[in-house]
Amino acid sequence: MHGEVKELCLRIARRIREKVLEKSKKALELDKNVGIGADGTPTKQIDKLAEDIAIECLRSSKIPVNLLSEEIGFLDFGGEYTIILDPIDGTKNAVRGIPFYAVSVAVGRKSLKDVEFGVVVNIPSGDTFRAEKGRGSFLNGKAIVTPHSTKGKLLCSIVPCREFEKRGNLLLKQSHIRSLGAASLEISYVASGAIDCFICLKEHLRITDIAAAVLILKEAGGVICNGSGEEIEMPLDVTKRTSVIAATSRSTLEKVFSLLL
């Protein structure tokens, strides 16, 4: 992959973080609905602000790179590569002042499997996860590797849903549970070992939510599948959704499934 494409991803993430923090300090109406995104969900002012920055960066880039974003959909700039963007992952956290939301930027060609580079930045803290295919994962510039095993109770971050109510009773009793509200960050923290697993059992997450984080997790040694235990593959299409179980290791994943009914 061209170094300029990777630098473009990093520049988009940095500029979005800078602008969002700047606007947040001015207490502007970042929670205002300004339309409906390509994924069919409402677009907040904060989402549009972040997406507009990405579009500006792409239009000024010397290398043509396409864009897939949950708000605007697909923009064809005639590029070999496509940036897969979640401008604000954890919008509800962001507009309520909860300091756990992110910008997620990945780059690939046609699907989740061929993503080659990804970066997830926790906007309030600045924690930066990144990974390149075949070259490992990093948190704030330091290499990260998932632990091979977990002692004691699992620490699981979940997306509450009807499917979890049906299957998760035993897991609730035998694990420590969190629900943090930003999938890309939660999966990235699985990659660092801070969380043992992330569980979303409903068909809810889009490729824009997970593209960068999946690469970060895999390059750190973690594993990921859907709620049925199958490998996840998704096209560059914001209308497609999937369930997700991400874990630090194969043994942790097996433990999770043993606790799901």
C-alpha positions as a Markdown table, in Angstrom:
| # | Residue | x | y | z |
|---|---|---|---|---|
| 1 | Met | 0.0 | 0.0 | 0.0 |
| 2 | His | 1.2 | 3.5 | -0.8 |
| 3 | Gly | 2.6 | 5.3 | 2.2 |
| 4 | Glu | 0.6 | 8.4 | 1.2 |
| 5 | Val | -2.7 | 6.4 | 1.6 |
| 6 | Lys | -1.8 | 5.4 | 5.1 |
| 7 | Glu | -0.8 | 9.0 | 5.9 |
| 8 | Leu | -4.1 | 10.2 | 4.5 |
| 9 | Cys | -6.0 | 7.9 | 6.9 |
| 10 | Leu | -4.0 | 9.2 | 9.8 |
| 11 | Arg | -4.5 | 12.8 | 8.7 |
| 12 | Ile | -8.3 | 12.3 | 8.4 |
| 13 | Ala | -8.4 | 10.8 | 11.9 |
| 14 | Arg | -6.3 | 13.6 | 13.4 |
| 15 | Arg | -8.2 | 16.4 | 11.8 |
| 16 | Ile | -11.6 | 15.0 | 12.8 |
| 17 | Arg | -10.4 | 14.7 | 16.4 |
| 18 | Glu | -9.1 | 18.3 | 16.4 |
| 19 | Lys | -12.2 | 19.8 | 15.0 |
| 20 | Val | -14.6 | 17.8 | 17.1 |
| 21 | Leu | -12.8 | 18.8 | 20.3 |
| 22 | Glu | -12.7 | 22.4 | 19.2 |
| 23 | Lys | -16.5 | 22.5 | 18.4 |
| 24 | Ser | -17.3 | 20.6 | 21.6 |
| 25 | Lys | -15.6 | 23.3 | 23.7 |
| 26 | Lys | -17.8 | 25.9 | 22.1 |
| 27 | Ala | -20.9 | 23.9 | 23.1 |
| 28 | Leu | -22.4 | 24.0 | 19.6 |
| 29 | Glu | -25.5 | 22.0 | 18.7 |
| 30 | Leu | -23.6 | 18.9 | 17.8 |
| 31 | Asp | -26.6 | 16.7 | 18.7 |
| 32 | Lys | -28.9 | 18.4 | 16.1 |
| 33 | Asn | -30.4 | 16.1 | 13.5 |
| 34 | Val | -29.4 | 17.3 | 10.0 |
| 35 | Gly | -30.7 | 14.5 | 7.8 |
| 36 | Ile | -30.8 | 10.7 | 7.2 |
| 37 | Gly | -27.6 | 8.9 | 6.4 |
| 38 | Ala | -27.0 | 6.3 | 3.7 |
| 39 | Asp | -27.4 | 3.6 | 6.4 |
| 40 | Gly | -30.9 | 4.8 | 7.1 |
| 41 | Thr | -30.2 | 6.3 | 10.5 |
| 42 | Pro | -30.4 | 10.0 | 11.6 |
| 43 | Thr | -27.3 | 12.1 | 10.9 |
| 44 | Lys | -26.2 | 14.4 | 13.8 |
| 45 | Gln | -24.4 | 17.6 | 13.2 |
| 46 | Ile | -21.3 | 16.1 | 14.8 |
| 47 | Asp | -21.4 | 13.2 | 12.2 |
| 48 | Lys | -21.7 | 15.6 | 9.3 |
| 49 | Leu | -18.9 | 17.8 | 10.7 |
| 50 | Ala | -16.5 | 14.9 | 10.9 |
| 51 | Glu | -17.5 | 13.4 | 7.5 |
| 52 | Asp | -17.1 | 16.8 | 5.8 |
| 53 | Ile | -13.5 | 16.9 | 7.0 |
| 54 | Ala | -12.8 | 13.5 | 5.5 |
| 55 | Ile | -14.3 | 14.6 | 2.1 |
| 56 | Glu | -12.2 | 17.7 | 2.2 |
| 57 | Cys | -9.0 | 15.7 | 2.8 |
| 58 | Leu | -9.8 | 13.2 | 0.0 |
| 59 | Arg | -10.6 | 16.0 | -2.5 |
| 60 | Ser | -7.3 | 17.6 | -1.8 |
| 61 | Ser | -5.3 | 14.4 | -1.9 |
| 62 | Lys | -2.8 | 13.8 | -4.7 |
| 63 | Ile | -3.8 | 10.1 | -4.8 |
| 64 | Pro | -7.4 | 9.3 | -5.8 |
| 65 | Val | -9.0 | 7.3 | -3.0 |
| 66 | Asn | -12.8 | 6.5 | -2.7 |
| 67 | Leu | -14.9 | 7.0 | 0.4 |
| 68 | Leu | -17.4 | 4.7 | 2.1 |
| 69 | Ser | -19.1 | 6.5 | 5.1 |
| 70 | Glu | -22.2 | 5.6 | 7.0 |
| 71 | Glu | -23.6 | 9.1 | 6.4 |
| 72 | Ile | -23.0 | 9.9 | 2.7 |
| 73 | Gly | -22.6 | 6.3 | 1.5 |
| 74 | Phe | -20.1 | 5.7 | -1.4 |
| 75 | Leu | -18.2 | 8.4 | -3.1 |
| 76 | Asp | -16.2 | 7.3 | -6.2 |
| 77 | Phe | -13.0 | 9.3 | -6.8 |
| 78 | Gly | -11.7 | 6.8 | -9.2 |
| 79 | Gly | -9.3 | 5.3 | -6.8 |
| 80 | Glu | -7.8 | 1.8 | -6.4 |
| 81 | Tyr | -8.5 | 2.0 | -2.7 |
| 82 | Thr | -11.5 | 2.9 | -0.6 |
| 83 | Ile | -11.4 | 4.5 | 2.8 |
| 84 | Ile | -14.1 | 3.0 | 5.1 |
| 85 | Leu | -15.1 | 5.6 | 7.6 |
| 86 | Asp | -17.1 | 5.9 | 10.7 |
| 87 | Pro | -16.8 | 9.6 | 11.3 |
| 88 | Ile | -18.1 | 9.4 | 14.9 |
| 89 | Asp | -18.5 | 5.9 | 16.5 |
| 90 | Gly | -20.5 | 6.5 | 19.7 |
| 91 | Thr | -22.4 | 9.5 | 18.7 |
| 92 | Lys | -24.8 | 9.3 | 21.7 |
| 93 | Asn | -21.8 | 9.3 | 24.0 |
| 94 | Ala | -20.3 | 12.3 | 22.2 |
| 95 | Val | -23.4 | 14.5 | 22.3 |
| 96 | Arg | -24.0 | 13.7 | 26.0 |
| 97 | Gly | -20.5 | 14.4 | 27.0 |
| 98 | Ile | -19.5 | 10.8 | 27.8 |
| 99 | Pro | -15.7 | 10.6 | 27.0 |
| 100 | Phe | -15.8 | 7.3 | 25.0 |
| 101 | Tyr | -16.3 | 7.9 | 21.3 |
| 102 | Ala | -14.1 | 7.5 | 18.3 |
| 103 | Val | -13.2 | 8.1 | 14.7 |
| 104 | Ser | -12.6 | 4.9 | 12.8 |
| 105 | Val | -10.7 | 4.9 | 9.4 |
| 106 | Ala | -9.8 | 1.8 | 7.4 |
| 107 | Val | -8.7 | 1.3 | 3.8 |
| 108 | Gly | -9.2 | -1.6 | 1.5 |
| 109 | Arg | -10.5 | -2.5 | -1.9 |
| 110 | Lys | -13.7 | -4.5 | -2.1 |
| 111 | Ser | -14.6 | -6.1 | 1.3 |
| 112 | Leu | -13.7 | -6.5 | 5.0 |
| 113 | Lys | -11.2 | -9.3 | 4.2 |
| 114 | Asp | -9.0 | -7.1 | 2.1 |
| 115 | Val | -8.7 | -4.2 | 4.5 |
| 116 | Glu | -4.9 | -3.4 | 4.7 |
| 117 | Phe | -4.7 | -0.5 | 7.2 |
| 118 | Gly | -6.8 | 0.8 | 10.0 |
| 119 | Val | -6.8 | 3.4 | 12.7 |
| 120 | Val | -9.2 | 4.0 | 15.6 |
| 121 | Val | -8.8 | 7.1 | 17.7 |
| 122 | Asn | -10.5 | 7.7 | 21.1 |
| 123 | Ile | -11.4 | 11.3 | 20.5 |
| 124 | Pro | -11.6 | 12.5 | 24.1 |
| 125 | Ser | -8.4 | 10.7 | 25.3 |
| 126 | Gly | -6.4 | 10.7 | 22.1 |
| 127 | Asp | -5.6 | 7.0 | 22.5 |
| 128 | Thr | -4.7 | 5.8 | 19.0 |
| 129 | Phe | -4.9 | 2.2 | 17.8 |
| 130 | Arg | -3.5 | 1.4 | 14.4 |
| 131 | Ala | -2.6 | -1.7 | 12.4 |
| 132 | Glu | -1.3 | -2.7 | 9.0 |
| 133 | Lys | -1.9 | -6.1 | 7.5 |
| 134 | Gly | 1.0 | -8.4 | 8.3 |
| 135 | Arg | 2.8 | -5.8 | 10.4 |
| 136 | Gly | 1.1 | -5.9 | 13.7 |
| 137 | Ser | -1.0 | -3.6 | 15.9 |
| 138 | Phe | -0.1 | -0.6 | 18.0 |
| 139 | Leu | -1.5 | 1.5 | 20.7 |
| 140 | Asn | 0.0 | 5.0 | 20.9 |
| 141 | Gly | 3.0 | 3.7 | 18.9 |
| 142 | Lys | 3.7 | 0.7 | 21.1 |
| 143 | Ala | 3.1 | -2.8 | 19.8 |
| 144 | Ile | 0.2 | -4.7 | 21.4 |
| 145 | Val | -0.5 | -8.4 | 21.6 |
| 146 | Thr | -3.6 | -10.0 | 23.1 |
| 147 | Pro | -3.2 | -12.4 | 26.1 |
| 148 | His | -3.3 | -16.1 | 25.2 |
| 149 | Ser | -5.5 | -16.9 | 28.2 |
| 150 | Thr | -7.8 | -15.3 | 30.8 |
| 151 | Lys | -7.8 | -16.2 | 34.5 |
| 152 | Gly | -10.9 | -15.8 | 36.6 |
| 153 | Lys | -14.1 | -14.1 | 35.3 |
| 154 | Leu | -14.2 | -12.6 | 31.9 |
| 155 | Leu | -14.6 | -8.9 | 31.5 |
| 156 | Cys | -17.1 | -8.6 | 28.6 |
| 157 | Ser | -18.4 | -5.5 | 26.9 |
| 158 | Ile | -21.9 | -6.2 | 25.4 |
| 159 | Val | -24.5 | -4.5 | 23.2 |
| 160 | Pro | -27.8 | -5.2 | 25.1 |
| 161 | Cys | -30.4 | -6.7 | 22.8 |
| 162 | Arg | -33.2 | -9.3 | 22.7 |
| 163 | Glu | -30.8 | -11.9 | 21.4 |
| 164 | Phe | -28.5 | -11.4 | 24.4 |
| 165 | Glu | -31.5 | -11.7 | 26.8 |
| 166 | Lys | -32.2 | -15.1 | 25.3 |
| 167 | Arg | -28.6 | -16.4 | 25.3 |
| 168 | Gly | -26.7 | -14.4 | 27.8 |
| 169 | Asn | -28.1 | -15.3 | 31.3 |
| 170 | Leu | -25.2 | -17.7 | 32.2 |
| 171 | Leu | -22.6 | -15.2 | 30.9 |
| 172 | Leu | -24.1 | -12.5 | 33.0 |
| 173 | Lys | -23.8 | -14.6 | 36.1 |
| 174 | Gln | -20.2 | -15.7 | 35.5 |
| 175 | Ser | -18.6 | -12.6 | 33.9 |
| 176 | His | -18.0 | -8.9 | 34.7 |
| 177 | Ile | -20.2 | -6.9 | 32.2 |
| 178 | Arg | -19.8 | -3.5 | 30.7 |
| 179 | Ser | -21.7 | -1.7 | 27.9 |
| 180 | Leu | -19.7 | 1.2 | 26.6 |
| 181 | Gly | -21.4 | 2.3 | 23.4 |
| 182 | Ala | -18.6 | 2.5 | 20.7 |
| 183 | Ala | -17.9 | -0.8 | 18.9 |
| 184 | Ser | -14.7 | 0.2 | 17.2 |
| 185 | Leu | -13.2 | 1.3 | 20.5 |
| 186 | Glu | -14.5 | -1.8 | 22.4 |
| 187 | Ile | -13.0 | -4.2 | 19.8 |
| 188 | Ser | -9.7 | -2.2 | 19.9 |
| 189 | Tyr | -9.5 | -2.5 | 23.6 |
| 190 | Val | -10.0 | -6.2 | 23.2 |
| 191 | Ala | -6.9 | -6.1 | 21.0 |
| 192 | Ser | -5.0 | -4.4 | 23.9 |
| 193 | Gly | -6.2 | -6.9 | 26.4 |
| 194 | Ala | -8.1 | -4.3 | 28.5 |
| 195 | Ile | -11.4 | -6.1 | 27.6 |
| 196 | Asp | -11.6 | -9.9 | 27.2 |
| 197 | Cys | -14.4 | -9.9 | 24.7 |
| 198 | Phe | -16.9 | -7.7 | 23.0 |
| 199 | Ile | -20.4 | -9.2 | 22.2 |
| 200 | Cys | -23.1 | -7.9 | 19.8 |
| 201 | Leu | -25.5 | -10.7 | 19.1 |
| 202 | Lys | -28.0 | -8.8 | 17.0 |
| 203 | Glu | -27.4 | -8.1 | 13.3 |
| 204 | His | -26.5 | -4.5 | 14.0 |
| 205 | Leu | -22.9 | -3.6 | 13.1 |
| 206 | Arg | -21.9 | -2.2 | 9.7 |
| 207 | Ile | -18.5 | -2.5 | 7.9 |
| 208 | Thr | -17.9 | 1.2 | 8.8 |
| 209 | Asp | -18.3 | 0.3 | 12.5 |
| 210 | Ile | -15.8 | -2.5 | 12.5 |
| 211 | Ala | -13.4 | -2.4 | 9.5 |
| 212 | Ala | -10.4 | -0.8 | 11.3 |
| 213 | Ala | -11.0 | -2.5 | 14.6 |
| 214 | Val | -11.2 | -6.0 | 13.1 |
| 215 | Leu | -7.8 | -5.5 | 11.5 |
| 216 | Ile | -6.4 | -4.1 | 14.8 |
| 217 | Leu | -7.7 | -7.1 | 16.7 |
| 218 | Lys | -6.5 | -9.7 | 14.2 |
| 219 | Glu | -3.0 | -8.2 | 13.9 |
| 220 | Ala | -2.8 | -8.2 | 17.7 |
| 221 | Gly | -3.6 | -12.0 | 17.8 |
| 222 | Gly | -7.3 | -11.8 | 18.7 |
| 223 | Val | -10.2 | -13.6 | 17.0 |
| 224 | Ile | -13.6 | -12.4 | 15.7 |
| 225 | Cys | -16.7 | -14.1 | 14.4 |
| 226 | Asn | -20.4 | -13.5 | 14.1 |
| 227 | Gly | -22.9 | -14.6 | 16.8 |
| 228 | Ser | -23.1 | -18.1 | 15.2 |
| 229 | Gly | -19.3 | -18.6 | 15.3 |
| 230 | Glu | -18.9 | -18.0 | 11.5 |
| 231 | Glu | -16.2 | -15.9 | 9.9 |
| 232 | Ile | -17.3 | -12.4 | 9.2 |
| 233 | Glu | -17.1 | -11.1 | 5.6 |
| 234 | Met | -18.8 | -8.0 | 4.4 |
| 235 | Pro | -18.9 | -6.0 | 1.1 |
| 236 | Leu | -18.4 | -2.2 | 0.9 |
| 237 | Asp | -22.0 | -1.6 | 1.6 |
| 238 | Val | -23.4 | 0.4 | 4.6 |
| 239 | Thr | -26.8 | -1.3 | 4.4 |
| 240 | Lys | -25.3 | -4.7 | 5.4 |
| 241 | Arg | -25.1 | -5.6 | 9.0 |
| 242 | Thr | -23.6 | -8.3 | 11.2 |
| 243 | Ser | -23.4 | -9.7 | 14.7 |
| 244 | Val | -20.0 | -9.8 | 16.3 |
| 245 | Ile | -18.1 | -11.6 | 19.0 |
| 246 | Ala | -14.5 | -10.5 | 19.4 |
| 247 | Ala | -12.1 | -12.1 | 21.9 |
| 248 | Thr | -8.5 | -11.9 | 22.9 |
| 249 | Ser | -7.9 | -15.6 | 22.0 |
| 250 | Arg | -9.4 | -18.8 | 20.6 |
| 251 | Ser | -9.7 | -20.1 | 24.2 |
| 252 | Thr | -11.5 | -17.0 | 25.4 |
| 253 | Leu | -13.9 | -17.2 | 22.4 |
| 254 | Glu | -14.6 | -20.9 | 23.3 |
| 255 | Lys | -15.3 | -19.9 | 26.9 |
| 256 | Val | -17.7 | -17.2 | 25.7 |
| 257 | Phe | -19.6 | -19.7 | 23.6 |
| 258 | Ser | -19.7 | -22.2 | 26.4 |
| 259 | Leu | -21.5 | -19.5 | 28.5 |
| 260 | Leu | -24.0 | -18.5 | 25.8 |
| 261 | Leu | -27.1 | -20.6 | 25.6 |
